[in-house]
Amino acid sequence: MAKPDAVQRGLVGEIVSRLEDRGLKLVAAKVIRIDDELAREHYDEHVDEPYFEDLRSFITSGPVVPMVWEGQNATRQVRRMIGDTDPAEAAPGTVRGDYALDLGRNVVHAADHEDPGANEREIDLFFDDSELVAFERIDETWLYE
């Protein structure tokens, strides 16, 4: 998901381009505003944390662009490409390493690749099945054995 800071800074296209250039396939995307209820569902595991209010306030502060990406090990690949959650620790060449300076304004969110249910849970929060578009990229035979 491109967070409100990415949308405001005009970085959505850059984020999409990086992931597409890698060979991942964008199968769903839209511009939305997250309300309080959806923010609580999205950050459910953080509700009791002292920083939850900051998370909720920020994610509801402006439009976001949730996306669904497909490809071999897509979640793990996306997580590596966006970089460490803390931009100060994110490697140059990652989205956060190149575009973020502050932990609270770190440009993007991706599902936890270590939680097997995270992808489906987050996709279900933001998209109906009818919004996911199945197709084959013309270069898939060149991307995978």
N, C-alpha and C positions, 0 to 999 in steps of 0.2 A: 504494500500500500504506500502510495506517495502521501505523506502527511501534509498538514496545512502549510508548513514552512516550505516544502517542496513545491506545492501548488503556487503559493504566493511568489516564490522566487523564479518561477518558470522552468523548473527542473524536471517536470514530468516527461517531456520528450527525451531528455538525456537519459533518464532512468530506463525508459522503454527501449531506446536505441541500444544501450549497453547489453540488456538482456536478450534482445533479438539478435544482436551481433554475435553473441555467444552461441546462438543456435536454439535458444528456448522459444517456445511458441506461446503467444498471448491468445488465450481462448475466451477471456472476459475482462471487461474494464468499464468503469463508469465514474462520473463525477457525482459525489453526494455530499451532504452535510450529515454528520453523525449527531444524533440527539443523545440526551443523557441516558436513556434506557439502553440504547445500542452500545454506548460507551461502557456502561456497567457490564453488559454481557461480554463485550470484546475483552475487557481487562478484568474479567471475573476473578482470576487468580491473584490479582493485586488489590482487590477491594479493601482488605483489612490493613494494607501497608500505609505507612505515613505519607508516602508520595502519591497515593492514588488520586487525591484531589487535583494535583498538578497534571497528572496524566489525563484525567477526565476533562479538565478545563482546556488543555491544549488541543486534544483530539476533536473537541466540539467547537473550537474557535474559528474554523473556516472550512472550506471544501477540502475533501480528500479524494484520492483516486484508488479505490481498491481494484486489484487485478488478480487474475488467475493465470498462472504460467504452467506449461507442461513441458516435459522433456525428461530424459534420463537423469534420475537423481535431482530433479528440478529444485526441490526445497533446499537441499544441501548446497547446490550450486548457487542459488539466489543468496542464501545466507553468507556464503564465502564472498560473493561479489559485492554485497552491500557493506561488509566489514563489521568490525566490533561495534557493539551497542554504544560504547563510549567513543565518540569521535577522536578523542585524544589518544586512544589505543588502536584506532582503525588504520590499517596500512594504506599508504598512498596507492592510488589505482583502484581502491574500492570507492563505492558511492559516498559512504560516510567519510572516508579518508580524504576524499577530494572536495566535498561540498559542505561538511558539517563541522562545527566548532564546539557545540554545546550538547551535553547529554540530553537535555530536555528539548532540544531542537535538532534531532538527528536525522531528519529528512525522510526516512523510510521505516517501514515495519515489515517483517516477514514472519511467517509461522515458524515455530520452533521445530527444527528438523529432528530433534531428539524425542519429541512427543509424537508418536504415530497417529494420534487422533487430531492433532492441531490443524492440519490442512483442511480436513473435511469440516471440522467445527467452524473454522473461520470462513470457508467458502459458503457454508450454510447461513452464516450470519449476514453476509453481504449480497448473495446472489441466489436467485431461483434457478432451478435446473434449466429452464427455457433460455436463460441468459448465457449459458455455457455453450460455445460454438465448437463442435467437433469438426476438424478438417486436417488434412495432411499438408505439411509444408512441402514445397517443391524440392527442397534440398535435404529432406530427411534421409534419403538413401545415402547421402554424402556425409551425414553427421553420425550415423550409427552403423555398426557392423551388422 
